[in-house]
Amino acid sequence: MINLGHWSYKSVLKVIILGLALFLLFLYFGNFISPLLFHNVIFKEFIIVKKQIIESDKSFTNNELGEFETNIKITTTPTIKTILPRVIFVIEETQVLSTKKSSDNLNKVLDNSDTVNVTKLHKTIDLPITHTDEVSDLSNVIEDDISVTIQKSNLELVEISNFEKLPEYKSPWTWTCQNDKCQRTRRNFSSHGIGYKSLDNCWLTCGVTSSLWPKPRWWRLGYKTITFDISNFLLETVMARSPRVKRLTTKAFTLLKRNLKLLVPSEYKTKSSNDTVIYVNLQIKSPDVILTITTNESYTLRIKRHINSIGGKKQTVLKVFISGRTFFGVRHGLETLSQLIVFDDSVNALQTLSSVMINDKPAFAYRGLMIDSARNFIPIGSLERMIDGMSYNKLNMLHWHLSDSNSFPFFSRTYPQMTHYGAYSKKEIYTPNQVRNLVEYALVRGIKIIPELDAPAHAGNGWQWGPETEVYGQLAFCINEEPWNTLCGQPPCGQLNPANPKVYEVLGGLYRDMFSVFDLDLFHMGGDEVMFECWKKLEIENFMEEKNITNFINLRAYFQATAYEKLKEASRNIKSKSSQKYFSKSNFPPIPIIWSSDLTNHIKTLVDNGINSTDYFIQVWEGTPLESEEVQNLIDSNYTLIVSNMGKVYLDLGSGSWLGKNHDLRYINWQSLYDFNFDVNGYNTSKIVENSRFGRIPQILGGEAPLWTEKVNEMTMDSKLWPRGSAFAERLWTNPTVKSSSPIVYSRLLRQNELMKMRGIRVDTRQPKSCLLIGTVCLNDFDVNPSPPIEES
């Protein structure tokens, strides 16, 4: 028995009830009290999204970039539910009325990106109270049934408490140009700020091409600068041969202006008093809008300064003239122009050179990267970001490895079974409309997407459905079989059945579906790592005997020749009106690209089966001519080559094994990519060969750096691509004589890194930022003699 003293049980019960009542009242009024508690006691500063209502109907408009968009109607109510250090955002009402490109999290909105995804009607999002630059990821609330897009222009940030004000900050440093490099020195304040030069301003005027990447072929840059406000940067004329070219060029200019706005810090958003006007004039001589191997990508860029007198008042005017044979050359010129503009924080305005003359063209027609989205699915937004990075470096070919034995993410309208059996999930599928939009997205940025449907090897998951139909039969063998190392190059296994005529029928349908969204002139057919052990089947043996095929190499050639006939047939029957309009000028079929392999090592077998040098491009990945007799034989036999040597330019290597054994652990550093001289490695870049579609072309089209995704996903791909992709881009555009050991090259690459990071590319870093700010302090003996690829232990 508990002794309560003078307390009766009824008294205790009354106290408990009173306590509960007080607690409930506290919770109710806590919604109003706790913000004050947070404000005055626990937290000094935080930001929330202001409650807002944006009215709109369901009408859609086409903006300057060709994106269909409209406003959305959304109410957000930030509410603090308890005294605990968390804020609960309750999305009371959302209405999907926008189809713009979306980002991954709220950080993107707060950091000048266009849009952000939020999800689900009546959804509660519980987030920590935090600063703007630490807003938590919203991906945990994304659900299948609905997704809406909030445009940045419709968001308003409000300050709940005054942030702690820092003292007025004036940098004690200024930068001066010394030996073609920007060097930091102490600033002289006695001159009241006169003579101060920011690092960006120094880069603009220091050296011959310090602010430009890749380095142009011919240039003459003035040293005088002029400031202007972004509102006075205007497109004056677009002289084009077709409405389509004019629209593309206008979109490219809009992208340029968007990137210039990113240069202006948020605290300088107000218009400056500068009245200098820049008029940009663009001239395109050709109506062609399809980028191909023979496209002329050259351009000229001129900037001239004029003084106009308006009402007795003098006004400075800069005239920019960019001309090119094609839209693609003019687009490259716009990219160069964007790198000639910096923000000058001493006068709160943008700044550029008052006199510029540049004549520029690429050294190689094929300047590419490859992305594999079959081993790990890469979302469309990440592919767009990769395309953005390529455009900033004047790369022009994106080889998209769309299928492999791991998965088949491309949705085929003809054979939807492929994704039903082959996609990782319903979220990890590329629809035809998504792909078509991505192709257009790349086109505006001067990039061609070349699809790869890998066959006959690397074809497993997605091909299992044949036997269930009782019509198509066994489409592939060895799918997911073990032990894998005797049946395929890497797990999971899968290899198409060359004896089944239905395989070629399915391939023809897939080719048609791909040609409905991609260009018709180039197509990658895969073709590497065919394992003959997987083909040791009775069905195949009987087929070889029937066709008088004496060995597996000849069977491999038979498959390639038959698949190519289906490719040609698919291109003739394509329904794409825009593609028909362009390609009706030529009766030639697409040029297939295949990987170097056991098949390409047998020149006579290639020729005997119609796999001729005039009809094919070979992508070499196994060695250079100096290292491989087979590659030299291809050159001697006049095959056209795309260079992708694994030991020289592969971007995925160096992260350790994923197979439980050694799997080529060499890391290829940026210096190796920059210094990959084609001629020195045995490729004769001056040799010309004949091609059935394109006529006389260089035998060495250029190079491509592949990024396979065994150990890569959308979170890590940027750091694998950049800045090594930038280094390779200058090799392919300029083919420089200077090597990476030059301290100027290192400094220029760091500068390009900063520019890409500012534009939203998640570049890897190669040095502390102090190396960029201070100058030559980091350029020691290791930089003068860059190391070869590193063998990891």
KOLMAR-796747 format. One record per residue (C-alpha): residue in one letter; x negated, y, z negated. Coordinates in steps of 0.02 Angstrom, whole numbers, padded with zeros to 5 digits, always signed. Each point is the difference from the previous one (the first is absolute). Example, Ala and Ser with C-alpha at 12.3 -4.5 7.8 and 13.67 -1.06 7.14 Angstrom:
2
a-00615-00225-00390;s-00069+00172+00033;
END
This chain:
793
m+00000+00000+00000;i-00068+00171+00051;n+00016+00132-00135;l+00064+00162+00081;g+00000+00096-00163;h+00131+00137+00007;w+00032-00034+00187;s+00154-00098+00045;y+00015-00102+00159;k+00127+00125+00066;s-00122+00143-00026;v-00137-00092+00094;l+00121-00035+00143;k+00049+00185+00009;v-00184+00050+00009;i-00031-00124+00142;i+00151+00062+00099;l-00052+00181-00026;g-00175-00042+00059;l+00064-00082+00158;a+00111+00150+00036;l-00145+00120-00021;f-00108-00109+00114;l+00133-00001+00136;l+00020+00189-00013;f-00188+00017+00015;l-00003-00105+00158;y+00143+00103+00074;f-00075+00169-00038;g-00175-00067+00034;n+00030+00030+00185;f-00004+00185-00040;i-00120-00001-00146;s-00135-00116+00065;p-00053+00113+00144;l-00036+00133-00129;l-00093-00125-00107;f-00103-00054+00150;h-00029+00178+00050;n-00054+00063-00169;v-00072-00150-00088;i-00053-00148+00106;f-00034+00061+00177;k-00063+00169+00055;e+00034-00014+00187;f+00091-00106+00126;i+00097+00017+00163;i+00167-00071+00055;v+00101+00005+00159;k+00136+00131-00010;k+00182-00052+00017;q+00056+00042+00175;i+00142-00032+00121;i-00032+00010+00187;e+00154-00004+00107;s-00003-00079+00173;d+00108-00093+00121;k-00055-00152+00101;s-00064+00097+00149;f-00177-00036+00059;t-00119+00118+00088;n-00160-00033+00095;n-00148+00094-00073;e-00160+00056+00085;l-00084-00168-00028;g+00142-00099+00076;e+00059-00065-00168;f+00187-00004-00031;e+00035+00084-00165;t+00129+00086-00107;n+00018+00056-00179;i+00062-00114-00137;k+00122+00025-00139;i-00076-00044-00167;t+00028+00044-00182;t-00139-00035-00124;t+00023+00028-00186;p-00153-00011-00112;t+00055-00051-00173;i-00103-00038-00155;k+00089-00140-00089;t-00106-00022-00155;i-00141+00082-00093;l-00119-00130+00071;p-00126+00068+00128;r+00097-00048+00156;v+00116+00090+00121;i+00145-00090+00082;f+00049+00064+00173;v+00177-00050+00043;i+00038+00007+00186;e+00187+00034-00011;e+00042+00005+00185;t-00094-00032+00161;q+00054+00001+00181;v-00110-00066+00140;l-00009+00135+00133;s-00182-00001+00053;t-00112-00112+00104;k-00169+00084-00015;k-00165-00088-00035;s-00008-00049-00182;s-00141-00007-00127;d-00030-00120-00142;n+00018+00104-00157;l+00040+00168-00074;n-00183+00049+00002;k+00014+00018+00189;v+00138+00130-00019;l-00097+00098-00126;d-00155-00007+00109;n+00073+00075+00159;s+00060-00159+00083;d+00164+00011+00094;t+00112-00123-00087;v+00019-00126-00139;n+00110-00153-00026;v+00121-00011-00144;t+00129-00134-00011;k+00166-00068-00055;l+00161+00089-00042;h+00021+00038-00185;k-00175-00060-00040;t-00093+00047-00160;i-00187+00031+00014;d-00096-00001-00165;l-00165+00093+00017;p-00130+00065-00121;i-00010+00187-00025;t-00150+00050+00100;h-00088+00131+00101;t+00034+00025+00184;d-00155-00094+00055;e+00046-00151-00105;v+00182-00028+00047;s+00035-00185-00009;d+00033-00115+00147;l+00184-00022+00043;s-00029-00164+00093;n+00061-00100-00149;v+00178+00060+00030;i+00006-00032+00187;e+00135-00126+00044;d+00059-00082+00159;d+00169+00077+00033;i-00034+00186+00016;s-00143+00121+00018;v+00010+00188+00019;t-00127+00129+00051;i-00026+00165-00088;q-00083+00135+00105;k-00133+00099-00091;s+00077+00165+00053;n+00156-00045-00098;l-00091-00036-00163;e-00030+00134-00129;l-00119-00019-00145;v+00033+00099-00158;e-00116+00030-00145;i+00075-00045-00169;s-00138+00080-00100;n-00136+00118+00051;f-00157-00093+00046;e-00154+00052-00092;k-00077+00139+00103;l-00182-00018+00045;p-00107+00156+00001;e-00019+00081+00170;y-00126-00106+00091;k-00130+00066+00119;s-00126-00125+00063;p-00178+00045-00045;w-00055-00083+00162;t-00009+00045+00181;w-00062-00103+00147;t-00128+00049+00130;c-00058-00088+00157;q-00178-00065-00015;n-00074-00114+00134;d+00172-00039+00072;k+00065-00054-00171;c+00105+00093-00128;q-00098+00032-00160;r+00077+00059-00164;t-00076+00156-00080;r+00044+00118-00142;r+00127+00133+00044;n-00040+00185-00019;f+00148+00080-00089;s-00078+00173+00001;s+00057+00017+00181;h+00182-00019-00056;g+00023-00162+00093;i-00074+00061+00164;g-00100-00137+00083;y+00090-00142-00087;k+00018-00151+00114;s+00096-00157-00045;l-00064-00172+00045;d+00134-00019+00134;n-00046+00168+00074;c-00183-00050+00001;w+00036-00163+00089;l+00095+00095+00133;t-00150+00106+00048;c-00150-00106-00052;g-00093-00102+00129;v+00054-00038+00176;t+00150-00114-00031;s+00006-00020-00189;s+00189+00011-00015;l+00039-00114+00148;w+00019-00189-00003;p-00029-00086+00117;k-00133+00111+00073;p+00051+00073+00170;r-00101-00029+00158;w-00031+00186+00038;w+00036+00152-00105;r-00041+00182-00034;l+00066+00067-00165;g-00008+00178-00059;y-00047+00046-00178;k+00127+00138-00031;t+00160-00048-00089;i+00172+00076-00006;t+00139-00025-00127;f+00185-00024+00035;d+00162-00055-00082;i+00081-00165+00045;s+00160+00090+00050;n-00099+00088+00138;f-00064-00162+00077;l+00114-00017+00151;l+00023-00110+00152;e+00010+00121+00146;t+00009-00111+00155;v+00004-00183+00049;m-00033-00026+00185;a+00047-00180+00039;r+00050-00100+00154;s+00149-00085-00082;p+00124+00031-00143;r-00062-00158-00086;v-00180+00063-00003;k+00058+00169-00063;r+00098-00080-00143;l-00148-00108-00051;t-00117+00148+00004;t+00117+00107-00103;k+00013-00139-00129;a-00190-00013-00007;f-00011+00187-00033;t+00129-00017-00139;l-00108-00134-00081;l-00150+00116+00012;k+00094+00139-00087;r+00060-00121-00134;n-00180-00048-00037;l-00051+00184-00008;k+00132+00031-00132;l-00083-00134-00106;l-00157+00106-00003;v+00089+00138-00097;p-00002-00034-00189;s+00168+00004-00087;e-00044+00157-00098;y-00027+00093+00165;k+00167-00038+00082;t+00048+00182+00015;k-00039+00085+00165;s-00159+00102+00006;s-00007+00177+00066;n-00107-00056+00146;d+00083+00045+00167;t-00118-00094+00118;v+00098-00105+00123;i-00060-00160+00083;y+00084-00053+00162;v-00029-00179+00056;n+00017-00040+00185;l+00001-00179+00062;q-00014-00064+00178;i+00024-00181+00055;k-00028-00043+00183;s+00066-00179+00010;p+00177-00065-00034;d-00068-00166-00068;v+00055-00045-00175;i-00069-00178-00009;l-00173-00014-00075;t-00103-00132+00088;i-00179-00048+00040;t-00019+00125+00142;t+00086+00148-00085;n-00098+00162+00007;e-00016+00058-00182;s-00114+00149+00031;y+00045+00176-00055;t-00066+00177-00004;l+00025+00117-00147;r-00025+00188+00005;i+00029+00131-00135;k-00012+00184+00045;r+00026+00155-00107;h+00101+00149+00060;i+00051+00166-00077;n+00175+00062+00040;s+00065+00173-00036;i+00181+00004-00057;g+00072+00170-00042;g-00171+00070-00030;k-00044-00141-00118;k-00133-00127+00048;q+00039-00184-00017;t-00122-00145+00017;v+00060-00139+00113;l-00083-00168+00029;k+00042-00092+00159;v-00025-00188-00004;f-00001-00094+00165;i-00003-00190+00004;s+00012-00088+00167;g-00015-00180+00053;r+00043-00119+00139;t+00121-00094-00113;f+00099+00025-00159;f-00126-00111-00090;g-00145+00116+00037;v+00097+00153-00057;r+00050-00091-00159;h-00184-00033-00037;g-00030+00185+00029;l+00132+00043-00130;e-00086-00116-00123;t-00165+00090+00032;l+00087+00167-00026;s+00068-00059-00168;q-00177-00036-00059;l-00053+00177+00047;i+00121+00075-00127;v-00031+00010-00187;f+00079+00091-00147;d-00095+00150-00068;d+00049+00022-00182;s-00089+00167-00014;v+00130+00085+00112;n+00146-00122-00021;a+00008-00044+00185;l-00051-00128+00129;q-00159+00027+00095;t-00070-00051+00168;l-00137+00046+00122;s+00030+00147+00115;s-00095-00078+00146;v-00002-00183+00052;m-00040-00095+00160;i+00011-00191+00000;n-00001-00124+00145;d+00030-00174-00066;k+00037-00177+00054;p-00022-00174-00076;a-00149-00112+00036;f+00110-00156+00001;a+00178-00027+00062;y+00042-00129-00135;r-00024+00066-00177;g+00096-00114-00115;l+00044-00073-00167;m+00093-00162-00033;i+00124-00034-00139;d+00064-00173-00048;s+00176+00004-00072;a+00031-00188+00005;r-00111-00058-00143;n+00063+00141-00111;f+00149+00103+00055;i-00041+00184+00027;p+00149+00120-00019;i+00040+00120+00141;g-00046+00151-00107;s-00175-00069-00027;l-00019-00033+00187;e+00051+00180+00031;r-00132+00059-00121;m-00129-00105+00091;i+00054+00080+00165;d-00017+00172-00080;g-00178-00040-00052;m-00042-00063+00174;s+00066+00161+00078;y-00110+00106-00115;n-00152-00092+00072;k+00056-00009+00183;l+00016-00189-00001;n+00125-00054+00132;m+00038-00188-00007;l+00089-00089-00142;h-00007-00188+00024;w+00144-00072-00102;h-00023-00183-00046;l+00185-00036-00022;s+00004-00188-00023;d-00103-00140-00076;s+00025-00170-00080;n+00037+00089-00165;s+00155+00094+00056;f+00099+00066+00147;p+00068+00172-00049;f+00053+00066+00173;f+00187-00019+00024;s+00043-00075+00169;r+00175+00027+00066;t-00024-00148+00115;y-00064-00118-00134;p+00053+00065-00172;q-00052-00169-00070;m-00180+00060+00005;t+00022+00122-00144;h+00131-00110-00086;y-00133-00133-00019;g-00155+00108+00007;a+00027+00163-00095;y-00057+00008-00181;s+00168+00079-00048;k+00142+00100+00075;k-00091+00158-00055;e-00157-00049+00093;i+00064+00005+00179;y-00034+00126+00139;t+00160+00038+00097;p-00006+00053+00183;n+00057+00176-00046;q-00135+00016-00133;v-00132-00056+00125;r+00066+00114+00137;n-00004+00149-00119;l-00177-00046-00055;v-00057-00006+00182;e+00072+00175+00025;y-00079+00058-00162;a-00169-00059+00063;l+00027+00076+00173;v+00025+00175-00071;r-00167-00023-00088;g-00091-00058+00156;i-00005-00185-00043;k+00055-00157+00093;i+00059-00153-00096;i-00051-00166+00078;p+00097-00149-00069;e-00077-00170-00027;l+00101-00161+00002;d-00132-00126-00048;a+00005-00167+00091;p-00026-00146+00010;a-00092-00004-00168;h+00049+00107-00150;a+00182-00044+00034;g+00087-00093-00139;n+00133+00073-00113;g+00142+00061+00109;w-00018-00144+00125;q+00078-00138-00107;w+00178+00013+00065;g-00021-00095+00165;p+00040-00178-00056;e+00160+00056-00086;t+00076+00059+00165;e-00019-00167+00091;v-00042+00105+00152;y-00165+00087-00032;g-00090-00144-00083;q-00169+00011-00085;l-00059+00177+00033;a-00155-00008-00110;f-00106-00129-00089;c-00093-00002-00165;i+00109+00134-00081;n-00057+00020-00182;e-00088-00170+00008;e-00146-00053-00108;p-00147-00018-00001;w+00000+00163+00093;n-00186+00013+00036;t+00008-00136+00133;l+00158+00066+00083;c-00019+00190+00005;g-00119+00143-00028;q+00083+00051-00164;p+00157-00049-00095;p+00144-00013+00028;c-00018-00099+00161;g+00105+00004+00157;q-00033-00020+00186;l+00120+00005+00146;n+00043-00158+00097;p-00070+00022+00177;a+00095-00155+00062;n+00172+00070-00039;p+00070+00110+00143;k+00119+00081-00125;v-00151+00081-00084;y-00031+00104+00156;e+00185+00042+00011;v-00002+00067-00178;l-00160+00096+00034;g+00082+00079+00152;g+00147+00059-00106;l-00116+00071-00133;y-00102+00091+00133;r+00160+00078+00069;d+00052+00058-00172;m-00170+00077-00031;f-00006+00085+00170;s+00167+00081-00041;v-00086+00102-00136;f-00184+00006+00054;d-00088+00061+00157;l-00017-00120+00146;d-00181+00020+00053;l-00097-00087-00140;f+00047-00149-00108;h-00107-00100-00121;m+00030-00187+00015;g-00115-00056-00142;g-00085-00163+00047;d-00136-00030-00129;e-00040-00144-00118;v+00095-00139+00087;m-00034-00160-00097;f+00007-00152+00114;e+00023-00118-00147;c+00178+00068-00018;w+00035-00047+00182;k-00044-00183-00021;k+00181-00055+00016;l+00076-00136+00109;e+00117+00125+00082;i-00148+00107+00052;e-00104-00147+00058;n+00142-00057+00114;f+00020+00177+00066;m-00186+00016+00040;e+00004-00165+00092;e+00153+00055+00099;k-00079+00167+00048;n-00173-00077+00030;i-00076+00114-00133;t-00163-00081-00048;n-00047+00090-00162;f+00065+00120-00131;i-00093+00151+00072;n+00096-00025+00162;l+00160-00022-00100;r-00038+00163-00088;a-00023+00084+00170;y+00163-00076+00062;f+00093+00074-00148;q-00075+00173+00028;a+00038+00001+00186;t+00180-00058-00027;a+00031+00125-00140;y-00068+00139+00111;e+00127-00043+00135;k+00137+00023-00131;l-00077+00166-00050;k+00004+00062+00180;e+00179-00060+00021;a+00053+00089-00160;s-00076+00165+00057;r+00095-00009+00165;n+00167-00029-00085;i-00017+00132-00135;k+00150+00110-00033;s-00094+00152-00066;k+00047+00143+00116;s-00141+00113-00055;s-00128-00138+00029;q+00078-00046+00168;k-00011+00181+00056;y-00185+00006-00033;f-00052-00174+00048;s+00104-00009+00158;k-00145+00091+00081;s-00104-00158-00015;n+00038-00178+00050;f-00140-00066-00109;p+00044-00101-00155;p-00062+00041-00176;i-00182-00029-00039;p-00013-00130-00138;i-00131+00014-00136;i-00065-00159-00080;w-00127-00032-00138;s-00167-00077+00044;s+00007-00186-00040;d-00052-00174+00055;l+00102+00031+00157;t-00092+00160+00050;n-00164-00092-00027;h+00042-00106+00155;i-00003+00121+00146;k+00035-00133+00132;t+00153-00062-00095;l+00063+00179-00010;v-00018+00029+00187;d+00070-00171+00048;n+00159+00040-00098;g+00025+00176+00067;i-00064+00088-00157;n-00099+00121+00107;s-00110+00146-00046;t+00110+00119+00102;d+00157-00046-00098;y-00058-00016-00181;f-00083+00100-00137;i-00102-00100-00127;q-00013+00061-00179;v-00170-00060-00060;w-00013-00036-00187;e-00130-00138-00018;g-00164+00087+00043;t-00092+00127+00107;p-00083-00042+00166;l-00166-00002-00091;e+00069-00128-00122;s+00113-00104+00112;e-00033-00082+00167;e+00189-00018+00023;v+00028+00188-00012;q-00140+00031+00124;n+00081-00125+00120;l+00164+00098-00009;i-00095+00158+00044;d-00091-00083+00143;s+00169-00066+00064;n+00071+00180+00002;y+00131-00024-00136;t+00057+00162-00081;l-00038+00005-00186;i+00067+00082-00158;v-00135-00010-00133;s+00050-00058-00176;n-00150-00097-00063;m+00039-00073-00171;g-00171+00033-00073;k+00001+00181+00060;v+00174+00077-00013;y+00120-00110-00103;l+00078+00106-00137;d+00073-00136-00112;l-00161-00086-00049;g-00092+00021-00163;s+00137-00031-00129;g-00046-00177-00047;s+00078-00165+00048;w+00185-00040+00008;l-00018-00182+00055;g-00091-00070-00150;k-00161-00002+00100;n-00113+00122+00088;h+00092+00095+00136;d-00120+00125+00078;l-00034+00116-00146;r-00098+00134+00091;y+00058+00178-00025;i-00018+00112+00152;n-00045+00175-00059;w+00043+00160+00092;q-00179+00023+00056;s+00003-00165+00094;l+00158+00051+00092;y-00068+00172+00041;d-00165-00070+00063;f+00076-00139+00106;n-00079+00050+00166;f+00080-00103+00138;d-00148+00007+00119;v-00126-00041-00136;n+00104-00153-00045;g-00005-00063+00180;y+00160+00075+00072;n-00032+00096+00161;t+00122+00145-00017;s-00036+00066+00175;k+00054-00157+00096;i+00162+00015+00101;v+00112-00149+00043;e+00159-00027+00100;n+00170-00025-00081;s+00160-00053+00089;r+00107+00130-00087;f-00116+00144-00043;g-00125-00006+00142;r-00182+00042-00038;i-00027+00012-00187;p-00147-00012-00121;q-00040-00179-00046;i-00017+00053-00182;l+00167+00084-00036;g-00050+00045-00177;g+00017-00072-00174;e+00126-00050-00131;a-00025-00022-00187;p+00121-00135-00065;l+00078+00002-00173;w+00061-00175-00041;t+00111-00005-00152;e-00041-00160-00094;k-00057+00115-00142;v+00084+00162+00053;n+00173+00074-00025;e+00082+00171+00017;m-00078+00055-00164;t-00180-00035+00051;m-00001+00018+00190;d-00045+00186+00003;s-00159-00024-00099;k-00049-00142+00117;l+00033+00106+00155;w-00073+00167-00052;p-00129+00073+00010;r-00076-00147+00094;g+00131+00022+00136;s-00054+00182+00015;a-00181-00052+00022;f+00047-00121+00139;a+00111+00133+00079;e-00147+00117+00027;r-00101-00143+00074;l+00141-00034+00124;w+00042+00181+00041;t-00172+00078+00006;n-00120-00148+00004;p-00126+00110-00091;t-00188-00015+00012;v-00020+00055-00181;k+00011-00137-00131;s+00088-00010-00166;s-00167+00031-00087;s+00021+00184+00045;p+00052+00097-00155;i+00111+00108+00111;v+00101-00153+00053;y+00027-00051-00181;s+00057+00176-00049;r+00116+00013+00150;l+00079-00168-00042;l+00031+00057-00179;r+00083+00156+00069;q+00112-00107+00113;n+00042-00107-00151;e+00063+00153-00094;l+00106+00055+00147;m+00082-00170+00017;k+00031-00012-00187;m+00085+00169+00004;r+00113-00065+00140;g+00055-00150-00103;i-00122-00137+00055;r-00064-00103-00147;v-00181+00001+00054;d-00134-00095-00093;t-00137+00106-00076;r-00183-00021+00040;q-00080+00126-00119;p+00044+00106-00151;k+00084+00163+00053;s-00150+00093-00070;c-00097-00061+00153;l+00119+00097+00111;l+00004+00154-00112;i-00184+00016-00042;g-00070-00048+00170;t-00156-00102+00033;v-00030-00056-00179;c+00067-00177+00035;l-00096-00029+00162;n-00139-00109-00068;d-00105-00137+00077;f+00145-00124+00001;d+00098+00115+00115;v-00145+00029+00116;n-00016-00188+00029;p+00177-00072-00005;s+00005-00181-00050;p+00060-00144+00110;p+00161-00094-00043;i-00009-00065-00178;e+00005-00186-00038;e+00101-00022-00160;s-00054-00130-00125;
END
